[in-house]
Amino acid sequence: MHARGARCYLLADMATPSHGLDPEEFRRLARMAIDIAAEHLARAAAGPVFQPMTADERHALLAQPLPSRGEPVAQSLAYARDHVLTHPMGNGHPRFFGWVNSPPSHAGVIADLLAAALNPSVAGGDHAAVYLEHCAVRWIMELVGFPEAGAMGLLASGGSAANLIGLAAARHWAAREDGWSVREEGLSGSRPRHMLYMTDEGHSCLRKAAELLGLGSASLVTVPVDDDLRMRPDKLRELVRADREAGRRPFCVAASAGTVNTGAIDPLDRIADVCDAEDLWLHVDGAYGAVAASLPELAEATAGLSRARSLAIDAHKWLSVPVECGCALVRDGALLRDAFSLVPPYLRTEEGKGFGGLPWFSEYGPQQTRGFRALKLWMTLRTAGRDGIEAMIRGNIAMAGRLMKQVDAAPDLERLAPVPLSIVCFRYVPEGARDDEARLDALNKRIMERVQSEGGAFVSSTTIRGRFALRACVLHYGTEPADVDSLVAAVRHAGAACVLETV
Ligand SMILES: Cc1ncc(COP(=O)(O)O)c(C=O)c1O
């Protein structure tokens, strides 16, 4: 077998020589790639955080013709080095405070090469990648305190996909509770409208999932929030009861453990009480914040997370696993299998027999062929350890705390939301403009754009209670006090400059 494989690599007249390189050539080129990656990672903190591309640079990438004859791998690598790695998004830089996009763990970067070399489909079967995914998913359960008995989890492309999987399980459960099959009948029949509860702070992917699942956005009920932008359980209960009285079918609450806007953690324990009393499925979107449940000091804030029937987590956010790596956890693994499995019962594999291995991941989600995401997750967790992960999250929260204090102390800055995790929402408020909301919105938008294009730091925005807010997310394991300080300086400097321009 080995000899045949080796001969294949050496065929001189292969149509696609780059598909089957000679082992020595592979080694040489892979080393070249590793040198490029190492150089890139080493320099990530040196240059500007972000630089807009020029029109010519954009065009050069967009308009490349498909070559009819292939080029040597080294040439493609050099092109990538000179024209692709030169224009990063910025999230590798410790002064990137844009969205909840982290830098990659270096262990994860290395793992991705090995995963591609093995290139299995992790649909299922009796091969190592399958077991590694089960192990890595169990580690995630352990990390956030999700009960393991009878549960099932699987990796997905990201938080959007993981939320979709959780909500699909909820929809399936509700129909089954009522004695029918949504997989058979769909939602277009005469069934009462199935109602899903979330807050305006919930991520847009929850709405997208509701639309994809045929619930329709008319099935989304917005639950009011408290002063800290957290779901109000009392209002939730009222809305559920009103819907039920009106003949609708309340079935699921999609709460958040770390909203994308401010990191708000809904009062999960009290929401779980409502769900128990009203027989509702509790889904928690913890794409960004659920991993904070690993910190003992946040046990109270995240209490109730373990009562979720489904939970979405993004390992490519706060765990710094290279994208893409989301994770869906569902308490009732058998139910999840019923929601997705398209293998007739007589074809289901049996644990420990033949190629069967454990139940196939492809029976628990929408994907058939599945990538080996687990290796980069497993390697990131294994090399950081629980202590390392906790220290990283704690460090980011401390840096957000530092930023919060500086904002609170500055006469020309105003904080717009609490800081429960590592996101700080604030704005620049110059003397004399305090009550002019429209002016402040426009000014802060200009400040954000200026800070972004100056390249000294990167901050994004959101809207808090209708007001434009600068939104700084700390998710870089290398962000230090000086980086936070330079963000504050960049915002104040841009603020003063923008004000001068308008007088
Ligand atoms: C709270 C929350 N939920 C869901 C998502 C969607 O995750 P993804 O972008 O990985 O699909 C995000 C992304 O920022 C998020 O912050």
The ligand as a Gaussian input file, in Angstrom:
#p B3LYP/6-31G(d) Opt

LIG

0 1
 C      -23.682000      36.367000      21.452000
 C      -23.434000      35.875000      20.066000
 N      -24.229000      34.926000      19.547000
 C      -24.046000      34.441000      18.325000
 C      -23.048000      34.915000      17.507000
 C      -22.864000      34.348000      16.133000
 O      -21.719000      33.559000      16.105000
 P      -20.911000      33.281000      14.768000
 O      -20.516000      34.625000      14.248000
 O      -19.763000      32.454000      15.190000
 O      -21.824000      32.568000      13.837000
 C      -22.204000      35.921000      17.987000
 C      -21.154000      36.488000      17.138000
 O      -20.600000      37.507000      17.414000
 C      -22.396000      36.403000      19.307000
 O      -21.596000      37.330000      19.840000

